[in-house]
Amino acid sequence: MKKVFPLVSERHKPARLAEQIKGEVKKYLKRERNKSLPDDHDYWGFNCRSGENPGAAEACHEKEIGKSLDQALAAGWSTFYLEILAEPRKRASK
């Protein structure tokens, strides 16, 4: 998923927009995790980037998406760019 979310709306407050975005991200991650894996892989890993626009996006962990969205609201950004790419991964052997 590569998407630019607006953080300013005439109909909704910014906090409500943030909750809608978090819900959409949660549904997307769940949908991707439920897809079938290739035979030689163990789990789905996610490469995430977030920022004000695609050019300024920085890498982040999937669990930090909510924190980066809250920081964007605090900074007063008008848009929030989020990129999540799923890839099959293997667990490291002990």
Secondary structure as GFF3:
##gff-version 3
##sequence-region A 1 94
A	DSSP	beta_strand	2	6	.	.	.	ID=ss1
A	DSSP	alpha_helix	14	33	.	.	.	ID=ss2
A	DSSP	beta_strand	43	51	.	.	.	ID=ss3
A	DSSP	three_ten_helix	54	56	.	.	.	ID=ss4
A	DSSP	beta_strand	58	60	.	.	.	ID=ss5
A	DSSP	three_ten_helix	62	64	.	.	.	ID=ss6
A	DSSP	alpha_helix	65	75	.	.	.	ID=ss7
A	DSSP	beta_strand	79	89	.	.	.	ID=ss8
###
